[in-house]
Amino acid sequence: MKFVRNIFLAGLSALLVCSCSNAPTMVENGNMVFEISEDMQTRLTWNESTNQLVDFGYTEALITGNDEEIKEFTLIKSSKRKINDEKGQGENYLYQGKNTEGKLTKILSVTKYEDFPNMLITKVSFVNDGDTPVVVKEIKNNRYEVIGGGDTPTYWSFQGESTSRRRDWILPVVENFYQRNFMGMNNSDYGGGIPVTALWRSDLGIAIGHVSLHPELVSLPVDNRNETGNAIISMTKTYEEDEYVTLMPGETISSIEGFVQMYEGDCFLPLRRFSEYMQKSGIVMPESEPDAFESMWCSWGYERTATFEEVLGTLPKVKELGIKWATVDDGFQIAEGDWDLDPKRFPGGDQEMIDLVKEMKKDGLKVQLWWAPLAADPGTKILEEHPEIVMLSKDGKPYNISWWNSYYMSPVAEATINETRKLVNRFIKEYDFDGLKLDGQHLNAVNPDYSQANHPHDPELAVRELPNFFKLIYEDALAIKPNAVIQNCPCGTCMSFYNMPYANQVVSSDPTSSWQIRSKGLVYRAIIPKTAYFGDHVELSDNGDDFASSFGIGAVLGTKFTYPKNNPNVKEDYLLTPEKEVIWKKWFSLYDEKMLSTGTYMGGLYDIGYFKPEAHVVKKDDKMYYAFYADEWDGEIELRGLEKDREYTVVEYANDEQRTYTVNGSNPIIKPAFKKDYLIEVY
């Protein structure tokens, strides 16, 4: 096969080579049933439900350069074969059809695995059987029109895109809703994400996405703008106008391999199953070091002009509160891209940083260093010495990183890699930092690189290879310090799934609300259940003091308070007042006592969208920790997940006046009244 622009060109025979029998037009996997009709329309049903989620429809289409949508085919042949690969045992079904004019053949591949019930792996190929070229603008597959129910809102969803809007990842889908969910760059420095779209009603849900082993430039849109009131989801590969694909006679174009799942409940289960499938495919997620679950203080409360006196003067209070980590944040460097120490702040050079780290670690604190790799300011030394590392757009302009007014460095350029490895060695070995905080929305993804200095034959190489840049940082750091904590904080983005294997601490990354802290936590706990999740600085939560949102979902607690006074150059007030200190002491003490961040998040017990009040459960040491959230609640709540015919003790451990009572697992109904949050321990 010849690989061109992420499409496969091959003869039809290569797709149908197998000793097979006719494939059934109905395929069952778990409770999920796939059906294909004579005109190659498909639908999905759920064995345990009489309610229809999606009806028969054209789930694949080829869109030509003149916007003709080719989707009508007649099924003429099918085949079936058993498979056994790294994902386990299963069966593959091929369905072949001809379009009405006989110029195109469609081949739909559907694969089920025994270890992944309620999930099918799909791929569609189109073969040009005519005698004239076909210009291809777009391939669409896994297109489903999801029937609305009687719920309010009609649907809840998980949508894994990243844009400068910094929208919620879990959000309702209402009338006239549309979100593109493009997995490439959506703004100059915002892009990438988790290649999954999940849409659910209170009874059933459907999820689609792709299962490529590297980032792909596809969209997973949710469109609820049609007259039927039904939401349409799909996986779409769109080629730019000057990159339309010309499909010559005899050639084949294929979609990226994708998946479709059906499920009950919210998005936790489909995200977990997607992650498990990808890990079976070779993308292994990390299990965090114990140090990654310890609480953190960051100097960012003093921002870029923090002085040593301010940082060192705050540490006694940090230690008094029981916080285990301190972070040296942005401002130590000459510029982004020139990571030598600013001589105005470090007149003594590297030795002064070494001495600072020693002083910070003197009484047992671990120390982390902030860093924004891949960013280089115009005029910095590395760009003067290696101008070829700047990534360029089609019109020859550098891609801008907005926060620092920097340029993107190519993640595959030799000079970028060499400089990055030197910096990891300097930060971890020479300066003796215990971890790195990799920061910036630009870390999540990159644009295609059209620079003639870097892989001009394949502009998307940098897109696909970006995760390996973080692999380099991660592995080099752990080779120096096996217990190093490498935090990836792609500010305000939905963290790229493909970068997750190379960080042992992920972050809510500048949440705009406490809801984002909690809902992002659910997503991370589904995909990377053994990786530490940092709820970010509590000052970013509702009212700047909502520790309960991080605590209740099992997130690591953090803060950026200032003490004993603010930095005069900073407009925001982060001063730890005596009144605040009472709150901070309570939660950091509780955190050390319970360490829920090391427990197991029990996703699937409650629906984060439809169940009220919002509910999360963490299991640890044979105890269940329930966390409920609402502006105000006074009513019944069922404690799910308990064994019948057993009596349980309920402790309101987070209340100033703890109350203890009992419930029975056969009727585990409680009737609390609370505002904001209600956290209980049940055993």
C-alpha positions, 0 to 999 in steps of 0.5 A: 500500500502507498500512504498519501495524506493519511489515506490508503490507496489499494486495490479492492482485492486487498480489502476482501482477501479472506476465506470467509462465509457470508456475514449476517446482516445482524451483529450482536455484541453484549446488549448492542445489536448492529443491523445493516439493510439491503441499501446499506443503511444501518441502525443500532438497538439495545437488547434490554430496551424497547426505546429506540436511540437511533433508527436506520440511516446512512452512516457513511458518505463520500462528499466530492469536490462539488459537494455531491454527497454519495451515500446510497449503495446496494449491498451485494456481498458480505463476508465474515472471519474470526480474528485474534490479535492484541485486543483479543478474540473477535469477529470481523464482518465486511459488507460490500456495496455498489452505488446507483451509478456503479462507479463506486464500491463501498466496503464497510468493516465492522469488528467486535471483540469479546473483551469489549461488549457493546462496542464495535470497531468500524472503517469504511472504504470507497473504491473508484470503479469508474473510468474517471477520477473522483475528487474527494472533499470529505469522508463521513462515517459513524453518522447517527441521528440520535432520537430525542426523548422527553428529558430536560435537557434532551441530551447530555454529552461529552465533547472532547474538543479544545478551543479558546472558549474553554467550554465545559467538557460535559455539557447539555445539548439543547435546541439549535446546539452545534459544536464541531469538535475538531481534533486539530487546531481550533485557534492559533494555540488551542487544539487537540483533545480526546477523540470521543463524542458521547451523547446520552439520554436518561435511558440510553447513550451512544459514543463514537470516536477514532482509535488511531494510535496518534492524533488525527485531524478529524471532527466529531461534531454534535449538531442539533440544528435540524427540524426533527429535534434529533441530534446528529453525530458523526466522524468527519475527515475534511480536506482543505480545498487545495488538498482535495484528494483525487481518487483515480480509477482503481484506487481506494480511499479509507476512513480512519478506524473508528468505534461506536458504543452504546451504554446506559448512564453517563459518559464514564463507561464509554470513556473507560472502555475507549481507554481500555481498548486503546491500552490494549492497542499499545497506548499504556497509561501511567500509574502515578508515583505516591509523591504525585498524590501529595498536596501542593502550593504554588508561587503563582499567587505572587505571579511573575515578579515573585521575589525570593523573600516572598517565596521563602517567607511563605514556606513556613506557613505552607509546611504548617498547613501540611502541604508537601510540594512547593512550585517555583512558577513563571518568571525565573527565565530570561524569556520563553525559549531562553531558559537561562536564569534572568540575571536581574533575579539571579545575579549569582547564576545557576548556583543561586537557583541551586541554593534556592532549591536547597533552602526550599527543600530544607525541611522536607518539602518537595519542589517543582519547577514551572516550564513552557516547552515548545514556546520560543519568544522572537529574538531568543537565542535558540531562534537566532541559532536555529531559525529552522525550528520555527513551525510555519503555516502555508503562507510562511508565517510562524504560529503564534502562542498567544499568552507569551507572544511566542512561536511554536518550535517544531517538536520533531526538529533536532535542535528542539529535541537537543535543547529540551533534553539539556533543559530536563537535565539542568532542571532535574539533575543540576538544579535538583527539582523534584518535578516539572510543571509543563504549562500552556494551552499550546502543549495540547496540539500543533498545526501542520508544519509547512516549513521547508526545513522540517519534513516538507513532504509530510506537514502533518508529521509534527501533529502525529509525533507531538506525543513523542516529544512529551515521552522524551521529557517524561522518560528523561526526567524519570531516568534521572529521578525515578520518583519525579512528578511530571505534571502536564497542564495544558491551560483551559484545554481538554487534554490530548489523550495522546499526551496522557501516557507521558505525565504522572499528574494531570490537572483541571488546568485553569478551571472556570468553575467548580463544575469544571473541576468535578466534571473534568475529574470524572473524565480523567478518572474514567480514562486514566484511573491510576494517574493523579488528578490535581484539582488546581489552585483552590483560588480558581474554584467557586468563591475561591475556597471550594475545597469540597469540589476537589476533595469529594471527587478524589483530586489532589488539593492545591493553593497559591495563597500569599503570606504574610502579604500580597505582591504589590504588582499583583491585582488579585488578592490571594492573601491567607487571612486568619479567616481563610486559614481556618478553612485551609487548615481544615481541608488540608488536614482532612486531605492528609487523613483521608487521601481520597486521591488514592482511592477508586473513583466509582463511576457509573453509580450516578449519572452526572447529568440527570441525577440530582443532586450531582453525585460522586463516589470514591471507594477507599479502604472498604469505605465509600465516600459520597460527595453530593453537590447542589446550590441547595438541597432538602430531600431524599438521596439513594446511596448506590453501590451498597450491599443489601441486608447490611447495616452501614454507618454514615459519618458527616466527616466534613461538617464542623459538627460531625453527625453519625447515623445508620442506613440499611443496604436494602433501603439506603435512603438518606434525607439531608438538607445542605447548601453547596456540598454534602460529604459523607463516609459510609462503612 
